[in-house]
Amino acid sequence: MTTPPPSKASRGLITVAGALAAAGCALIVYAMPTGTGDGSAPATTPAPSSPGRQDLTSPSNEPAADADPPAVQRPAEPVRSSASSSTPAGKEALPEPGAGPRADPLVQRALERAVPADLAPADEQRLTVLGRAVWLAEVTGADRAKWPGYFPDPVMTSGYSRVRIQGLIARRDSEHQAAAVVHLVWAGADPSGTFLDGRTATLRFTRQAGTWTPVR
């Protein structure tokens, strides 16, 4: 079994990958504790009176016995970062690698934020459904006969298993007229059995007679 050749990358995929990486870096930066040491401020105490100097607030030379002791400032509590406090307002932290299917909605929203929608909603929906099916055929070998022009060998399989699409978007292809690209983030185990999530891919489609067709 052979590994599928890498899909043609486009400028949009670089934008998507950069946005995912930037979100992950932001999560790390905001999760770092602030300050040095334990973040506590030094306790402040009043300076001692000079020897032999009379206390102006006491009628005698001795300090007042019933005077309140100076207040000692409590050390500040160290800042504890958490998922809710470490994420800037309006941002959504991406889950750690290996988080499983619960991470998929976050990945989908990150993709949608990375590249603004620029297709008609009906076209976008058709392309995302088609892109999902074509990519599953690419990495698993299933249903390749549906696109003979895209898969010259319909029985060839790439040997990936446990494949899951984590998120995908369809956008205009700025480099080709009457074309669109589908950006995917997916998870799966390669032929050696190594399972990874956060894999990226790009598929290109052209429109002919109102029908979207995958092209390499």
C-alpha positions as CSV (number, residue, x, y, z in Angstrom):
1,M,0.0,0.0,0.0
2,T,1.3,3.5,-0.8
3,T,0.8,6.8,0.9
4,P,-1.2,9.3,-1.2
5,P,0.8,12.1,-2.8
6,P,0.5,15.4,-1.0
7,S,-2.4,17.5,-2.2
8,K,-1.7,20.8,-4.0
9,A,-1.2,23.5,-1.4
10,S,-2.7,26.9,-1.9
11,R,-2.3,30.3,-0.3
12,G,-5.5,29.7,1.7
13,L,-4.0,26.6,3.3
14,I,-1.0,28.6,4.5
15,T,-3.4,31.1,6.1
16,V,-5.3,28.3,7.8
17,A,-2.2,26.6,9.1
18,G,-0.8,29.9,10.3
19,A,-4.0,30.7,12.2
20,L,-4.1,27.4,13.9
21,A,-0.4,27.7,14.9
22,A,-1.0,31.3,16.1
23,A,-3.9,30.2,18.2
24,G,-1.9,27.4,19.8
25,C,1.0,29.8,20.5
26,A,-1.4,32.4,22.1
27,L,-2.7,29.6,24.4
28,I,0.8,28.8,25.5
29,V,1.7,32.4,26.1
30,Y,-1.4,33.3,28.0
31,A,-1.1,30.1,30.1
32,M,2.3,31.1,31.4
33,P,2.2,32.5,35.0
34,T,2.9,36.2,35.4
35,G,5.5,37.7,37.6
36,T,8.6,36.2,39.1
37,G,8.9,33.7,42.0
38,D,5.6,33.2,43.7
39,G,4.3,36.5,42.6
40,S,4.0,37.8,46.2
41,A,4.7,41.4,47.1
42,P,7.1,42.1,50.0
43,A,5.5,42.9,53.3
44,T,5.8,46.5,54.3
45,T,6.4,47.6,57.8
46,P,6.9,51.1,59.2
47,A,10.5,52.3,59.8
48,P,11.5,52.1,63.5
49,S,11.7,55.3,65.5
50,S,15.1,56.7,66.1
51,P,16.4,55.9,69.6
52,G,15.7,58.6,72.2
53,R,13.2,60.4,70.0
54,Q,9.9,61.3,71.8
55,D,6.7,60.1,70.3
56,L,4.7,63.2,69.5
57,T,1.4,61.4,69.7
58,S,1.9,60.1,73.3
59,P,1.9,62.2,76.4
60,S,4.9,60.3,77.8
61,N,8.2,59.2,76.4
62,E,7.0,55.6,76.2
63,P,4.9,54.4,73.2
64,A,1.2,54.1,73.8
65,A,0.5,50.6,75.1
66,D,-3.0,50.4,73.5
67,A,-2.0,51.6,70.1
68,D,-2.9,49.3,67.3
69,P,0.0,47.4,65.8
70,P,1.0,48.4,62.3
71,A,-0.9,46.5,59.7
72,V,1.1,44.0,57.8
73,Q,0.3,43.7,54.2
74,R,-0.6,40.2,53.1
75,P,1.5,38.7,50.2
76,A,-0.4,38.7,47.0
77,E,-1.7,35.4,45.8
78,P,0.2,34.1,42.7
79,V,-1.7,34.3,39.5
80,R,-3.1,30.9,38.5
81,S,-3.8,30.5,34.8
82,S,-6.8,28.5,33.7
83,A,-8.6,27.8,30.4
84,S,-11.1,30.5,31.1
85,S,-8.8,33.2,32.4
86,S,-5.8,32.6,30.1
87,T,-7.8,33.1,26.8
88,P,-8.3,36.7,25.6
89,A,-11.8,38.0,25.4
90,G,-13.4,37.0,22.0
91,K,-10.8,34.2,21.4
92,E,-11.3,30.5,21.8
93,A,-8.4,28.3,22.9
94,L,-7.7,25.3,20.7
95,P,-7.5,22.0,22.5
96,E,-4.3,20.1,23.0
97,P,-3.3,17.5,20.4
98,G,-5.0,14.2,21.0
99,A,-8.1,15.7,22.5
100,G,-10.3,13.5,20.4
101,P,-13.7,14.3,18.7
102,R,-14.5,16.9,21.4
103,A,-11.9,19.1,19.7
104,D,-13.6,19.0,16.3
105,P,-16.1,21.9,16.8
106,L,-13.2,24.2,17.9
107,V,-11.2,23.2,14.9
108,Q,-14.2,24.0,12.6
109,R,-14.6,27.4,14.2
110,A,-10.9,28.2,13.8
111,L,-11.1,27.4,10.1
112,E,-14.1,29.6,9.6
113,R,-12.3,32.5,11.3
114,A,-9.1,32.0,9.4
115,V,-10.6,32.5,5.9
116,P,-13.8,34.6,5.6
117,A,-16.6,33.0,3.6
118,D,-16.8,34.2,0.0
119,L,-19.0,31.6,-1.8
120,A,-22.7,31.4,-2.1
121,P,-24.1,29.4,0.9
122,A,-25.5,26.7,-1.5
123,D,-22.1,26.3,-3.2
124,E,-20.2,26.2,0.0
125,Q,-22.5,23.4,1.4
126,R,-22.1,21.3,-1.8
127,L,-18.4,21.7,-1.8
128,T,-17.9,20.8,1.8
129,V,-20.0,17.6,1.4
130,L,-18.1,16.8,-1.8
131,G,-14.8,17.6,-0.3
132,R,-15.4,15.3,2.6
133,A,-16.3,12.4,0.3
134,V,-13.4,12.9,-2.0
135,W,-10.8,13.1,0.8
136,L,-12.1,10.0,2.4
137,A,-11.8,8.2,-0.9
138,E,-8.2,9.7,-1.2
139,V,-7.0,8.3,2.1
140,T,-9.0,5.1,2.5
141,G,-9.7,4.1,-1.1
142,A,-13.5,3.9,-0.6
143,D,-15.8,5.0,-3.4
144,R,-13.0,6.1,-5.7
145,A,-15.0,4.8,-8.7
146,K,-17.3,7.9,-8.4
147,W,-14.5,10.1,-9.7
148,P,-12.6,8.2,-12.4
149,G,-11.0,11.3,-13.7
150,Y,-9.6,12.1,-10.3
151,F,-8.6,8.6,-9.3
152,P,-7.1,6.7,-12.3
153,D,-6.8,3.6,-10.2
154,P,-10.1,3.1,-8.4
155,V,-8.9,0.0,-6.5
156,M,-5.8,1.6,-5.1
157,T,-5.9,2.3,-1.4
158,S,-3.6,4.5,0.8
159,G,-4.0,2.4,3.9
160,Y,-5.1,5.0,6.3
161,S,-7.6,3.9,9.0
162,R,-9.6,5.5,11.8
163,V,-10.0,8.6,9.5
164,R,-12.1,11.5,10.9
165,I,-12.6,14.9,9.3
166,Q,-12.2,17.5,12.1
167,G,-13.2,20.5,10.1
168,L,-13.4,21.8,6.6
169,I,-14.4,25.0,4.7
170,A,-14.9,25.8,1.0
171,R,-13.6,29.1,-0.4
172,R,-13.0,30.6,-3.8
173,D,-9.7,29.7,-5.5
174,S,-8.1,33.1,-6.1
175,E,-5.5,31.6,-8.5
176,H,-8.0,29.9,-10.9
177,Q,-11.2,31.3,-12.4
178,A,-14.4,29.3,-11.9
179,A,-12.7,27.2,-9.2
180,A,-12.9,26.6,-5.5
181,V,-10.7,25.0,-2.8
182,V,-11.7,22.9,0.2
183,H,-9.4,23.2,3.2
184,L,-9.6,20.2,5.6
185,V,-8.2,19.3,9.0
186,W,-8.4,15.6,9.6
187,A,-7.2,12.8,11.9
188,G,-6.2,9.3,11.1
189,A,-3.7,6.4,11.5
190,D,-1.1,6.0,8.7
191,P,-0.2,2.6,7.3
192,S,2.4,2.2,10.1
193,G,-0.3,2.6,12.7
194,T,0.7,6.1,13.9
195,F,-2.4,8.1,14.7
196,L,-2.3,11.9,14.4
197,D,-4.9,14.6,14.5
198,G,-4.5,18.1,13.1
199,R,-3.4,16.9,9.6
200,T,-4.2,19.4,6.9
201,A,-5.1,19.0,3.2
202,T,-6.4,21.0,0.3
203,L,-8.7,19.9,-2.6
204,R,-9.4,21.9,-5.7
205,F,-12.6,21.8,-7.7
206,T,-13.8,23.3,-11.0
207,R,-17.3,24.0,-12.0
208,Q,-18.5,22.8,-15.4
209,A,-22.2,22.9,-16.4
210,G,-23.2,23.6,-12.9
211,T,-21.4,20.6,-11.4
212,W,-18.3,20.8,-9.2
213,T,-15.6,18.3,-10.1
214,P,-12.4,17.6,-8.2
215,V,-9.1,18.3,-10.1
216,R,-5.5,17.8,-9.3
